[in-house]
Every structure is written in C-alpha cells, then in structure tokens.
Amino acid sequence: MKDVFETVSQLIAAKKGIEPTEIALSHSFEELGLDSLDSVEVIGDLEDHFGVNIPNQEVLQIKTIQEAVDSLARLVNGQ
C-alpha cells in the first residue's frame, strides 16, 4: 500500500505543483485544490498506471487520498 500512496502523492503533486511530502492520507482532493474534473483525471491516470479499472460508482465516492489508495490497493492485489 505504501507504493500506491507514493504513486498517488507523486501524481497529484506533479499536477498541482507541490511537493509529494505535502500530501497526507487524510487529505481530501478538495483540500489539495483538486476540483471534480481534476479528481476524475487523476483517478484515470492512476488506473492507467496500475493497469486497473475502478468501477464508475466507486470513482464517484472517492474524495480522499486514503479512499483512492484503498481502492487502488484492493484492485492491484486482486481483491
């Protein structure tokens, strides 16, 4: 899960022009300055990176870094 968090934080940091170390699991996308379109784009980029597909209904529920990491880790681990 640590690798998933690192990838999520690096991708968001690059998109927002901040340091990955400024991103915590507890942050919401909104707190990081991501609007709904940004969030969908980030999740799409993460799906591509990890080679997984998060169901659309689940994507709509992801609002925090923790939720994104949990969803991705579950899919990457085949659960």
Secondary structure, 3 states (H helix, E strand, C coil): CHHHHHHHHHHHHHHHCCCHHHCCCCCECCCCCCCHHHHHHHHHHHHHHHCCCCCHHHHHHCCEHHHHHHHHHHHHCCC
